[in-house]
């Protein structure tokens, strides 16, 4: 199994573990922290009035730990993506790296450009390094004409870029899904809370203020948690997409310089 396959397998395992552990942690926090007797008047989590914010959230019902799990997953995946994209940028500033590669290519010093890629590392360094190795290979191939050599460089850049993209986009579908699903889960909690409120109004021909407040609290708490989680997931998703687009643009920019240099010198 190569390094890319190992990385993909680890990433899939990581995502699965995050989801399972987030659900377990959320349930434990909901039961033992938010449901602690000290958070309610009369030390009664069932019938007692919430004495603090934790007790208020607890009254949101069984939907609350699900939304909490969504929030934990969003935060964890976002941290993982921050780290991954930071590493993908490489050691040097991308502007500096691209400028150095262009400068070496303008002086036809391909070896120095390859060394620059090896020092840079990251996705852009890997992609451009692969292209430069292909540059040296096709430059020595007397059986290919200029157009065939340029086509080979185009294909190499495309394949190198496609090889890096899965690692950059990994786990982003989870954020995208949570951006939509969290709102729907919150809506379910809101509906359940409103149903309880209407039941309290209908029981015995009059409204029970305690039951009515519980139903309304459940509806509003779930709405707040769901909208907040959804907003954070969407913001991070769009941010990471913009960073990936920037890396992709830099790869294309540096790749264009490689091809222009080859065209001029061959």
Secondary structure, DSSP 4 states (H G I P E B T S, - for coil): --HHHHHHHHHHHHHHHHHHHHHHHHHHIIIIIIT-GGGBGGG-TTTSPB-SHHHHHHTT-THHHHHHHHHHHHHHHHHHHHHHHHHHT-SS-HHHHHHHHHHHHHTT-HHHHHHHHHHH-HHHHHHHHHHHHHHHHHHT-TTS-HHHHHHHHHHHHHHHHHHHHHHHHTTHHHHHHHHHHHHHHHHHHHHHHHHHHHHHHHGGGS--HHHHHHHHHHHHHHHHHHHHHHHHHHHHHHHHHHHHHHHHHHHHHHHHHHHHHHHHH-
